[in-house]
Amino acid sequence: MKIVLHPTYFPNITHFVAMVNAEEVILEMEDNFLKQTYRNRTYIYGANGKLGLNIPVIHSQKNRQKYKDVKIYNQDNWQSLHWKSILSAYRTSPFFEYYEDELQPLFMKNADFILDHNLHCLEIICDCLQLELNFSKTDTFEKTLKDKTDYRQLVNAKKEPNYNFEKYTQVFSAKHGFIPNLSILDLLFNEGPNALNYLESQTLKTK
């Protein structure tokens, strides 16, 4: 099965379940940037529950702007804030120290474009998971896809399907219960080398 989806900021569990079960992952490179999506946000499990991490971007005055042309607003100290939030959320998790050295550089050097940064994050996460995916990229935008499964709707942070994923142990689950479909970081820090097995065992079936 060939699938098409958007590169997002530390993709959530749904994105990764779709990717690990695909024969080929085609990354959408030619779409327009939209607000309120996972293109520049991800969610982790903080001490007070679900916590959003948003990358500030520079919005064009044009009505439409290509995702690949959107620049990050690096005047905000967002990388330091995101890393501190991740430290606070996961430093006591079983596998944080195991992956810390691979992930921390992503928060130390400024990236110019949001799409480039997301692709770099995806590359590092795949290395952490020891996951080899058959990636390709679109060179034109197709509204209707042929011979491919369209998962581009998964980028919408406001309209998420309620997938029935198995629970795994989370750092603050005793306080707030299990929170599904967080960033892949949550699964990685809590499950470590078992994260890939977990992803491979899940399906995109709604409740």
Salt bridges, closest charged atoms under 4 A:
GLU24 OE1 - LYS2 NZ 3.80
GLU28 OE1 - ARG152 NH1 2.89
GLU30 OE1 - LYS66 NZ 3.18
GLU30 OE2 - LYS68 NZ 2.99
ASP31 OD2 - HIS6 ND1 3.26
ASP31 OD2 - ARG39 NH2 2.79
ASP150 OD2 - ARG152 NH2 2.90
